[in-house]
Amino acid sequence: MLKYISPDELAALMKSDKVVGRDYCVVDVRDDDWYGGNIKGSQNSPSYKFLDKVSDLVTQTKDVPTVIFHCALSQVRGPKAARIYSETRDLLQTQGADKPHDVFVLRGGFQDFQAKYKGDPALVENWKDEVWGSGLHF
């Protein structure tokens, strides 16, 4: 069963003493809709090639105890990627090759996160008003 984190909970985590890449990481699985802004410090792992790259992502994040996934709305791509990633890491953990970890999906995805935090450079980076301000919402 997938666990969810709210935009407010993620913002609090990001503004805490926790370190991105060590204590948590945010994986953005948006594809072409990634352009125009992202959660600060997140890494883009496009959904269209996620299955082929999940082993690399697990290797890269195996020491990170909290991994948070999202897409534009976190309705399809984000939850699917979180489930695949979680199953891969859980299997490694049962084999003794991984440590305890939590996998979350960002409720509302980037759409809800940016609606609340786009003006905060500590939380959102690479913001493009011409993408989001024009009514183009993915």
N, C-alpha and C positions, 0 to 999 in steps of 0.2 A: 504494500500500500504506500502510495506516495505521500510525503510530508510537504507541507507548504509553509512559506515564510512570507510575511506581508511586506509591502514597500517600507513601512515604518520600522519594522524589525531589521530589515536589511540596512536601512540608513543608520540605525543605531549601531549595528555591528560595524559598519564601515567607519563610523566616527568614534568607535571605542579604541582601546589600545591594541586590538587585534590587528595582525599584519596580513595584508592580502598576499597570497602565494605561500604563506606559512600556516596561518591559522584558518584561513578560508579562501575560497576562490569562487568567482562568478563566471559561469560559462554561458555565453550568448550564442544560441544556435540559429539566429536569424541568417538568412541567405542574403540576397541582394538588398533586402530591406534593412540591413545593418547600417548602411550609409546614412549619415545625418545625425548621429549621436549614439552614445553608449554609456553604460554604467562604468564609472571610473575604475580602471584596473581590471576590467573584465577581459576575457579572451574570447575571440570569435572562433567558433567551431561549427561551420555551416551544416545545417541538417541534411542537405543533399549528399554529403560525404561523411556524415557522422559515423555510420556503422563501420566504414572502412578505417576510420581513425580512432575508434574508441580505445583500442589497446594502447595507442600512443598517449592518449589523454590520461588513461589510468596510470601508466608508467610515470608520466609527468606530475601527476597529482597524488601519488600513492601515500605521501606523508602528510597530506592536507586533511585535517579531520572533518571539515565542513565544506561541502561543494554545493553550489546553488546554480540551478539551471533556469534559463528563461528564453523566450522568443518574443514576438511582438505582443501577444496576448496571453501566452502560457496556457493555451487550450489544447494544442496538438503537438507541435514540434518540441517545445520545452519539456512537457511531461514524458513524451516518448523517449527523448534523449536521456532524461534523468533515469527512467526505468532501465534502459539498456546499460547505462553507466553503472547504476546501482547493482544490477544483477552481475555484471562483470566483476566489480570490486567485492561483492558478497562471496562470489565463488572463490576468489583469491584468498579471502579471509578464512573461509572454511578449510582451505589448504594450508593455512598458516603463513601465507605470503602477503598478508595485508593486516593492517591494524583497524580497530573500530573506527567507524566514520559515519557521518550523517549526510544524506543527500536530500536537498530540498528543491522545490519548484517555487519561483517567485510568483506569487498570486497577482494576476493582472498583467504580468509581463512588463516589458519596457514601456508599453503604452501607459499603464497606471503609474509606473515609477517616474517617468519623465514628466507626466502631468503635474506631479507634486514637487519634483526636485530638479527640473531642468535648469533652474536659475542658480543652483548650488554647484560650483566647480569642484567641490570636494566629493560630489556624488555622481555628476554627469559630465562627460567630456566629449569633445569633438562635435558639439552641438551645432546644427545648421538650421537656422530659422526658415530658410527657403525650402527646406524639406518638410519640416513639421508645421510651419506656420501657413503653408499654402493649402492646407486641407488634404494633403496627401498623407493618409494614415494607412499603414499596412496591417 
